[in-house]
Amino acid sequence: MRRGRPGVSGQIRHPGLVATLCLAGLLLGLPAGPAQAVGSPPQHGPQDAGAAALDVDAEAVFHTGMRIDEGGLDWASDGPALLEPRAGQYVRIGLRGGHGGWVWGAAGALDGFQFPFRPPEPGWDPAAVGLSYPPELKARADELWLGYERARQGSGTAGWAAWLGRRRVELGAGTGLIGFPLSPGLDQVGGDLLVGPARYYKVVARMDPGERYLLAHQLDLGPFVTRWGALRLTGYELGVVSPRFAALAFTWIPLWPGYLTQDLHPGGIGNNDANFYIGVGGRLDRVFGSNASVQAEVLVDDMPQVPWKRQVYQLGAAVRLTLGARWALAYTRVNNFVLTFQVPALSLIDRGRPLAFPDGPDTDSLRLEWHPPSAGAGGQLPGEALCGLSLTGLSLEWRRRGQGRLGDIWEAPYMGFEAAKTQEFLSGTVEHALLAGVRARLAEDAELVLQAGPVWRTANVEQARSVLLTARLVLR
């Protein structure tokens, strides 16, 4: 590991950020309705029938993360292997509106996040999936779509929606394994259908760069009242496929598993034409009549078909326990070798951004959250008298990260089957972070989230220390 001067990563050096901040002020002057919170579960699907008036929701997200080295290592010159997934800059300004049954969305983003990835080598070209080093703040059109929805009327139980254009893919059970708020929008055609307790969502999207497509669908069921509580279930499948796979008629059949198409080999389709992931999740509210809830989700890239065949388990899982409105405990684990396929172009990465597992492979996180009691009539939230802020939450997180990175393929010759099995989770030198967080309301439509703490790497010879600082401002 090379030595160098202490460096600071993640500094804002882009003049476009100033212009974006000015534009945010203009957007906030628009009439705003209720907006989905950043990081909340996907809210796709037909909603209640809208009023005839034009409604516009505006949202601006400003995120900056800085990694300050304390141990003498020059993190920047050490290359892509040591990039910090939570550092970098991200700015997004979006508008969503509707009139009658018509709905639309538009958003722009300046994206400067960085992810650890394997440098170029035979068989792996990071540029093919939009990865580059050093990381740069790049502008992109994140959303531009038009849709129509026939929403539920009164106490009815049916509705549908369809849309066309660039939009985020809204999958997952809401734990953050997939569908996290920094995912890029994809050019797509999609829709969903609500019938009774079931909701079905499907999209076919084109990915960038290259000729490759994303096929995704999800089925939500519930809530069902059981003796244990109110139960909701979610199942979904997504895959990155070649153009000839996407051109098959099976692509457009609702509820048809793409994994089954791959096994049937129609039209000479082979294993290297598709890379599929399968996810399942559930949520149980009012557990045994209490105010507790449990949420869990598993997303599988690849795993043994039979228990006695030892293979690398390429998957991620998350579980969250909530006790009333005050306490929450969450654990997320992502094994190594996920996201990158044996055909690198079919990796689950679009324009350098993973579409799942926001901290990348070979990581886990244990997070404890506390939220203060809500203010009563005429009361104040704790901390409201301090600098005009209203404290809305505290958190403490312990995170670990191994040396796994985007571009690591367990079947690759440089890895080897047996060696890969020993690097399934927290491979090589493990990095630890202990991060304290504060969430505060600045105004009715503005929230600030701060997180900071030490980062250290364990090795036989040395420990390198640094500090990670992140700040996020959300305006609606």
N, C-alpha and C positions, 0 to 999 in steps of 0.2 A: 504493500500500500504506500502510495507516494506521500511524501511530506510536503508541506507548503505553508504559506501564511494562513492565519485564521481568516475564513471567508464568511460572508453573509449571503445566503441565497434568498430569492424571492422578493427582492426590492422592486418597487414599481418604477419602471423606466420607460413608460409608454405615454406619449402626450395625448393619445386618444382617450385615456382615462378621464382627463379633465373635461373634455367635451361630453363624455358620457355622463358625468356627474351633472353637468348643466342640463342635459336632456332629461335626466331623471326628475329634476325639479319641474320641468314643463309637464312631464307625464303625470306627476302627482297632482297637478291642478285639474285633471280630468275627473268627472264623476266616477266614483269607484263603488263597486258592489263587493260582496264577500268574496274573498279569494282563497284558494287552497293554500294551506301552510306548506312551506318548503320542507320536504322530507316526509310529508304525510302520505298515507296509503293512496294509491291511484284512485281517482274519482271518475273513471271513464264510464260512459253509459248514458242513456237517456235520463234527463232530469225532469223535475216537475215542469209543467208547461210554462213558458216564459210570457211576460207581459208584452204588450204591443210596443211599448217604448223601447228606445235604443239603450241598452245597458253596456257599459264598458268597464272592465276591470283592468287596472294597471298595476304592474309589479316590477320592482327593480331590486336586484340582488347584487351586492358588492362584497367580494370575498378577497382577502389577502392573507397569505401565509408566509412566514419568514422562518428560516432555519438558521440560527446563529451558532456557529461553531465555537466551542470553548477548548477543544483538545488539541489544536494545532494541525488538524487535517484540513486540507483544501478540498471540500466536498465537490466544488464545481469541477476542478481539474481531474477528479477521480472518475468522472464519466457517468454514464447512464445507470450503472449498477447501484449507485448510492443516492439516486434521486428520491425525494420525499413526496409521497403521494398527496399529502395534505398541504404542502407548500405551493406557492404560486399565486397568480391573480386570476380572478374570474369576475366578470361583470355581465349581467344579463338584464335587459329591459324588455318587457313583454306586455302586450295588450290582447285581451280577449273580449269579444262582444257578441251580441246577438240581437235579432229583431224578429219577433214571431218565432217561427221554427228554424230560421237560418242562424248559423253560428259561424264565427271566424276567429282566427288567431294570427298574430304577427309578433315576432320577437327577434332581437339581434343580440349577439354575445361577443365579448372579448375574452378569449379562453387562453390562459397561460399556465394551466396545471401541468405537472410533470409526473411521470410514472417510471419506475425502474424497468429497464428492458435490456435484453441481450444485444450487444453490438452486432453489426452486420457480419455475416459469415455465409459460407456456401449452404444453401437451403433455407436461409432466413434473411429477409430484407425488411428491416423495420419500416422503411418508407412505403412498403406495399400496403401497410395498414395505417399510415399517417403518423408514425412515431418519428421524432427527430430530436437531435441534441446539438447544441444546448436548447432548452425550451424557450419558445418565443410567444409573446402575446399576439394571438391571431384573431382577426375578426371573422365572424361567420353569420349568415342568416340562419337563425335557429328555428323559426317557425314562420310559415306563411301558408295557411290552409283555409278551406271553406267547406262547411258541412251543413247538413240538415238533420234535424231530429224531430221525431214524433214522440213526444214525451207522455208520461203517465197523466191521465186526466182524473182528478179527484182521487177516489179510492181504487182505481183500476190497477191492474198488475201487469200491464203490457206496454212496451215502448220499443223504439228502435232509433238508431242514429247511423249516419254514414258521412264520410269526409274524404277529401282528396287534397294532397299538398304535403308540405314539409311540417312535421309534427313529431313530438316525442312519442316513443312507444311506452305505453302505460301498462306494465305487467307487474306481477308479484303480489305477495300477501301483505305488503306494507312494512316488512322488517328492515328494508334497506339492502337486501341481497341483490335486488335488481330494481330498475326504475328509480334510481337515486336522482336527486335534483340537478346534477351537473351533466347528465347524459345529453348528447347532441340530438337535435331533431333529424328525422330521416324522411326522405321523399317517399310517400306511401299512399295507398288506397286502403281504407279500413272501415269498419263498422262494428256495431254491437247490437245485441238483441236482448230484451228483458221480458221474460215470461214467468210469472209467479215468483217463486224463490230463486230462480235460475237466471244468471246473466252470462251471455257468451260474447266474447270480444275477439276480433280477428283482424290482422293487418298483413299486408304484403308490401315490403319496403325495399328500396334500393340503397345500398351502402356505398360509402365513399372512403378511399379511392378504389378504383378497379371495377371490374364487372362481377359483382356479387350481390346477393339479395338476402334479406332477412324475412323469414316466415315465422309468424308468432300467433298464437291463439291461447285463450284462457277461459276457463269455466268457473264461475263462482256460484256457490249454493248456500242458501240460508238467509237469515238465521232460523235455526230449528231449536225449539224449546225441548231440552232434555232434563233428566234428573240431575245432571251435573251443572247445567247452566245453558246459556244461549250459544249455540254452536254455529260457526261459519266455516266453510271449507273452500279451498282454492286449489285448482290444478292447472298447470300451463306447460306449454312446450314452445321452444323457440329454436331456430336453426339458421345458420349461415350457409347458403347453398350457391351452387354454380348457376349460370344462366340457363343451361339446359335442364337442370332440375327444376328451377322456378317456372319454366315454360310448360311443365306437365299439367294436365287437367286436374290431377289430384290436388294441386296447390290451392284450388279455389273451392274445394268441397269442405263445408263446415264440419268441424269435429273430427276430420280425418287426420290421423297421426302421421306427421311427416316421417317419423322413424320407421313406420310400417312401409311407406313408399321406398325408403332406402333399402329395406330388407327384400322387397319384391323385385328390385332391379328393373323397372320398366324402361324400355328404350335404351338398354345398355348402361343405365345409371349404376355407378359404383360407390364404394365407401368413400372415395376421395371427392365426391361431388356434394357432400353435405356434412355438416357438423352440428348435431342436435343436442340440446339441453332439455331436461325435464325437471319441473319444479312442482312441489306440493306444499301446501301450508294450511293452517287452521287457526281459529281464534275462538276461545271460550270465555264468554263474559259472565259476570255474576256467578262465579264458581261456588257451587253448593250454597247459593243464596247470599254469598258475601259480596263485598264491593271489589273483589279481586278479579283480575283477568289474566289469561295466559295466551300468548301468541307464539307460534313456531313456524319455521319454513326451512325447507331443504331444496337446494338446487344442485342437480347432478349433471356433471359433464361426462364422466365415464366411471365405470366401476365393474367389479367382477360380476359375471352373469350367474355364477354359482359360488357359494361360500368357500368351497375347498380350493378354488383356483385363485391363488394369491396374486393380486394385481394392485396397481396404484389406485387408491380411491381419490378420484378427482371430483371434489364436491365442496359445497359450502353449506353451512347451517346457521340458523339464528333462533334464539328463544328469548322471549321478553315476558317478565312477570311484573304486573302493575298492581299496586295495593292502593285502591281508592284514587284520589286525585293528588296524593302527596308523594308517594314513593314509586320508583320503578327500577328494576334490575334487568340488564340485558347482556347477553353473551353472543358473540358472533365469531365463527371460525371458518376460514377458507383454506383449504389444502393447496399444496403446490401443484403446478402444471395445469391449472385451469386456464381458461380463456384462449390459450394458444393451441391450435390444431396442428396435426402432422402435415397438413397442407396450409402453410402460414396465412395464405390469402383468405382462408375460411375461418380465421380466428374471430372471436366475438369482440372485435375492436373496430370502431368507426372514427376516422379522422384522428387517430391517436388516443381515443377515449374508450376505455372499457365500457361495455353496455351492462355489465354486472360487476359485483365485487369491487366497490369503489376504492378500497385500499389495496387492490391487487392481490396476487396469490401469496400463499405462505404467510398468512397473518391471522391474528385473533385479537379480540377486544372484549374486555369486561367493563361495563359502565353502570354506575350507580347515579340515579337522578333524584332530586328533591324539588318539589314545587310548593311554594307557600300557600296558605289558605286564601281563598278568594275574599276580596273585600266585601264587607256587608254594606247595608244601606248607609250611605254617607261615610263609609270607612275608607281607609287607604291601604294599599298593598304595602308590605314591609319594604323599606328602603325608598319609598316615594319621596321622602323629604331630602334624600341625598342626591344633590346635583340634578334634581328634577326627574330622576329615574325611578321606575317601578320594577323591583326585582320579581322576576317570574320563574326563576329556576336556578339551581346549582347542580353541578355534576362533578364526578371524579371518575377518570377512566384510566385503566391500565391496558396498554397495547403492546403486543409483541410482533416482530416481523423478522422472518428468516431471510435467507439470501435468494429465495425464489423470485423470479421476475418475468415480465412478459417476454415471450420468445423462447422460454425453456420448454422443451418437448420431451416427455419421458421416453418416447420410443426412439429418439434420435441416437445415432451412432456414438456421439460424444458422451451421451449419458449412460446408456446401457440399461437393460431391464433390471438386473439385480441391484445396481447402484441406485436406480431411481426409487426402488422400494424403500431404501434407507433415507430418502429425502422427501418423503411424502408430506411432512409437516414440520415447520420450523427447522429448515435445513441450514447447515453451515453456521456461521456466526449469527447469533440472535440479537436483534436490537429491541430495547425496551423503552417505553415512554410512559410517564405518569403525568397525566394532564388534568388540571383543574379547570372547570368551566363556569361561566356566569352568563345568564340570559336575563336581559332587561328590556322593558318597554320604554322607548323614548317618547312616544306619542301614541295616539290611538291607532295609527297605521304604520308605526315604525318599531322595529325590534332589532336589538343589537346582541350578538352572541360572541363572547370572547373565550378563548381556550389557550392555556399556556402550561408549560411544564418541562422538566428535564428529559433528555433523550440520551441513552447510553448503550454502547455495544459491548457485549461480552465476548472475550476471546481468551486463548491461553496466554497470550503475551501482553496484551494491552487492553485498556478500556478507553474508548473515544467518547467524549461527552459533548453535548450540544443542547440547545434550547429551541423548542418549537413554539412559535406564537401564531395564532390564527385569529382573525376577526371577520365577522360577517354581519352586514347590515342589510336588512330586508325592509323595503318600503312598499306599501300597498295603497 
